[in-house]
């Protein structure tokens, strides 16, 4: 796991619920659990602050890192995509995004594609992405301040369910995704007895919980959360999601206890 990802996961799973800010010394102690040294933590946090993800203030000799509007929004969006799954009946409406970005703005084009993937869109054709969910407003809001991005946002239907399934197979590699879900199940099923039985130490529970989130976090980028009608037979995705939620909950008490014990003597006033 990269230190940067661990930082966001610690803020997302713990720090946000306990004041939204933390001393650098406390954050350093937390990252020591993942064999990340103090000098690396300082470099990573300084870079994240320069990128605008955190605000800082001084408290005596200590630097305090706090969530701001940008990072709160990121954590809220991430939690929704990772922890929630759509169960609403599908109306067979596709949301379509047709975009145009100048060749000189390749970085912006890549950002657009990543955002579309995060929102559950898949590439149907060049510069044309579709999703079975109506998230066109989110796309428009995200790029409202980018005048060089031209977006045509449409809703449409296909000629029938067989064509819908064919479109889904073109947009996403569902076979590879399903196998990766199966691998996640093979990895975490054997650990559930220990997670539920309370035999995992508080420190290890925090580490295991962060590793669980790390192992699961990329699935929302790849999985559009398709309606059941579009899923292949024997789909493992929903079972994997349920196991993720159960493991995350089972580790919550000991992991949170470790976090609170570690930060209690160094709590921000």
C-alpha positions in Angstrom: 0.0 0.0 0.0 1.3 3.5 -0.8 1.6 5.9 2.0 -0.6 8.4 0.2 -3.5 5.9 0.0 -3.0 4.9 3.7 -3.3 8.6 4.7 -6.6 9.0 2.9 -8.0 5.7 4.2 -7.1 6.7 7.8 -8.8 10.0 7.4 -11.8 8.3 5.7 -12.3 5.6 8.2 -11.2 7.2 11.5 -10.0 10.8 11.6 -13.1 12.2 9.9 -15.3 10.8 12.7 -13.1 12.2 15.5 -12.8 15.9 14.7 -11.5 15.8 11.1 -8.0 16.8 12.1 -4.9 15.1 13.5 -1.4 16.0 14.7 1.4 15.0 12.5 3.0 13.1 15.4 -0.2 11.0 15.7 -0.4 10.4 12.0 3.2 9.3 12.0 2.6 6.8 14.8 -0.4 5.4 12.8 1.7 5.0 9.7 4.4 3.2 11.6 1.9 0.3 11.8 2.4 0.0 8.0 6.2 0.3 8.2 6.1 3.9 6.8 8.9 6.0 8.3 8.6 9.5 9.8 10.5 11.2 7.0 8.2 9.7 4.4 5.1 10.8 6.3 6.4 14.3 6.4 7.1 14.4 2.7 3.7 12.9 1.8 1.8 15.2 4.0 3.6 18.3 2.8 2.9 17.3 -0.8 -0.8 16.6 -0.1 -1.1 20.0 1.5 0.5 21.7 -1.5 -2.0 19.9 -3.7 -4.8 21.4 -1.7 -6.1 18.3 0.1 -5.5 19.4 3.6 -5.3 22.6 5.6 -2.7 23.0 8.3 -2.3 25.0 11.5 0.2 25.1 14.3 -0.6 24.0 17.8 2.5 24.8 19.8 5.4 23.0 18.1 3.0 20.6 16.4 1.6 20.7 12.9 -2.1 19.8 12.7 -3.5 18.5 9.4 -7.3 19.1 8.9 -9.8 18.1 6.2 -11.1 20.9 4.0 -13.9 21.1 1.5 -12.0 19.4 -1.2 -10.9 16.4 0.9 -14.4 16.1 2.6 -15.9 15.9 -0.9 -13.5 13.3 -2.0 -14.1 11.1 1.1 -17.9 11.5 0.8 -17.8 10.5 -2.9 -15.5 7.6 -2.2 -17.5 6.2 0.7 -20.7 6.3 -1.4 -19.1 4.4 -4.3 -17.3 1.9 -2.1 -19.9 1.1 0.4 -23.2 1.5 -1.4 -24.7 -0.6 -4.2 -27.7 0.2 -6.3 -30.7 -2.1 -5.8 -33.3 -0.1 -7.7 -35.1 -1.8 -10.6 -33.6 -0.7 -13.9 -35.7 1.3 -16.3 -33.5 0.3 -19.3 -32.4 3.9 -19.7 -28.7 4.4 -20.6 -26.9 7.7 -19.7 -24.5 8.6 -22.5 -21.6 11.1 -22.4 -20.0 12.2 -25.6 -17.0 14.4 -24.9 -14.5 16.5 -26.8 -11.2 17.7 -25.4 -8.5 19.5 -27.3 -5.5 17.4 -28.2 -3.3 19.8 -26.2 -5.2 18.9 -23.0 -4.3 15.2 -22.8 -4.1 15.4 -19.0 -7.6 16.8 -18.8 -8.8 14.0 -21.1 -7.3 11.4 -18.8 -8.9 13.0 -15.8 -12.3 13.0 -17.6 -11.9 9.3 -18.4 -11.0 8.5 -14.8 -14.0 10.4 -13.4 -16.3 8.7 -15.9 -15.0 5.3 -14.8 -15.4 6.3 -11.1 -19.0 7.2 -11.8 -19.7 3.9 -13.4 -19.5 4.8 -17.1 -17.8 2.5 -19.6 -16.4 3.3 -23.1 -18.8 2.2 -25.7 -16.9 3.9 -28.5 -14.2 6.6 -29.0 -15.2 9.6 -26.8 -18.6 8.0 -26.0 -19.2 6.5 -22.6 -22.4 5.0 -21.2 -23.8 4.0 -17.8 -27.0 2.3 -16.7 -27.2 4.8 -13.9 -28.3 8.4 -14.2 -25.2 10.3 -13.1 -25.1 12.9 -15.8 -25.5 15.7 -13.2 -22.4 14.6 -11.4 -20.4 14.6 -14.7 -21.6 18.1 -15.6 -20.9 19.4 -12.1 -17.4 18.0 -12.0 -16.3 19.7 -15.3 -18.4 22.8 -15.0 -15.2 24.9 -14.6 -13.4 23.4 -17.5 -14.4 25.4 -20.6 -12.2 23.3 -22.9 -14.3 20.2 -22.2 -17.3 19.9 -24.4 -20.0 17.5 -23.1 -23.1 16.2 -24.8 -25.2 14.4 -22.1 -28.0 12.2 -23.3 -30.4 9.5 -22.1 -31.3 6.7 -24.5 -32.5 3.1 -24.8 -31.4 0.3 -27.0 -33.4 -2.0 -29.2 -33.8 -4.7 -26.5 -32.3 -6.5 -23.6 -30.0 -8.7 -25.7 -28.5 -5.5 -27.2 -28.1 -4.1 -23.6 -26.1 -7.1 -22.6 -24.0 -6.9 -25.7 -23.3 -3.2 -24.9 -22.3 -4.1 -21.3 -19.9 -6.8 -22.5 -18.3 -4.2 -24.9 -17.9 -1.6 -22.2 -16.5 -3.7 -19.3 -14.4 -6.8 -19.1 -16.9 -8.6 -16.8 -15.2 -12.0 -17.0 -11.9 -10.6 -15.6 -13.7 -8.5 -13.0 -15.7 -11.5 -11.9 -12.5 -13.6 -11.4 -11.0 -10.8 -9.3 -14.0 -10.8 -7.2 -13.7 -14.5 -6.7 -10.1 -14.1 -5.7 -11.1 -11.5 -3.1 -13.6 -14.0 -1.7 -10.9 -16.7 -1.6 -8.6 -14.4 0.3 -11.0 -13.0 2.9 -13.4 -15.9 3.6 -10.8 -17.8 5.6 -10.1 -14.7 7.8 -13.7 -14.1 8.8 -13.6 -16.5 11.7 -10.7 -14.6 13.3 -12.3 -11.3 12.5 -15.6 -12.2 14.2 -14.0 -14.2 17.0 -12.1 -11.3 18.4 -8.7 -13.0 18.1 -7.2 -10.2 16.1 -5.3 -7.7 18.2 -6.4 -4.0 18.0 -3.3 -2.9 16.2 -3.6 -5.8 13.7 -7.3 -5.1 13.3 -6.5 -1.6 12.1 -3.9 -2.9 9.7 -6.2 -5.6 8.4 -9.1 -3.1 8.0 -6.9 -0.7 5.9 -5.6 -3.7 3.8 -9.2 -4.7 3.2 -10.2 -1.3 2.0 -7.0 -1.2 -0.1 -7.9 -4.5 -1.7 -11.5 -3.5 -2.4 -11.1 0.2 -3.3 -10.3 -0.3 -7.0 -13.4 -2.4 -7.7 -15.7 0.7 -7.9 -13.4 2.0 -10.6 -13.9 -1.1 -12.6 -17.4 -2.3 -11.6 -20.2 -0.1 -12.9 -22.7 -1.8 -10.5 -24.7 -3.1 -13.4 -28.4 -4.1 -13.0 -29.0 -7.8 -12.5 -30.3 -8.1 -16.0 -26.9 -7.3 -17.4 -24.8 -9.4 -15.1 -23.3 -12.8 -16.3 -24.4 -16.0 -14.7 -22.7 -16.8 -11.4 -21.6 -13.2 -10.8 -19.4 -12.9 -7.6 -19.5 -9.2 -7.3 -22.4 -8.8 -4.9 -21.2 -11.7 -2.7 -17.8 -10.0 -2.5 -19.4 -6.7 -1.6 -21.3 -8.3 1.2 -18.2 -10.0 2.5 -16.3 -6.7 2.4 -19.0 -5.0 4.5 -19.1 -7.8 7.0 -15.3 -7.9 7.4 -15.1 -4.1 7.6 -17.8 -4.2 10.4 -16.2 -7.1 12.3 -12.9 -5.2 12.5 -14.4 -1.9 13.5 -14.4 -2.1 17.3 -10.8 -3.3 17.9 -9.4 -1.1 15.1 -11.2 2.0 16.4 -10.1 1.2 20.0 -6.5 1.1 18.8 -6.9 4.4 17.0 -8.4 6.1 20.0 -5.9 4.7 22.4 -3.0 5.9 20.2 -4.4 9.4 19.8 -5.8 9.8 23.3 -2.5 11.1 24.7 -1.9 13.3 21.7 -5.5 14.7 21.1 -5.9 18.0 19.4 -7.1 20.6 21.8 
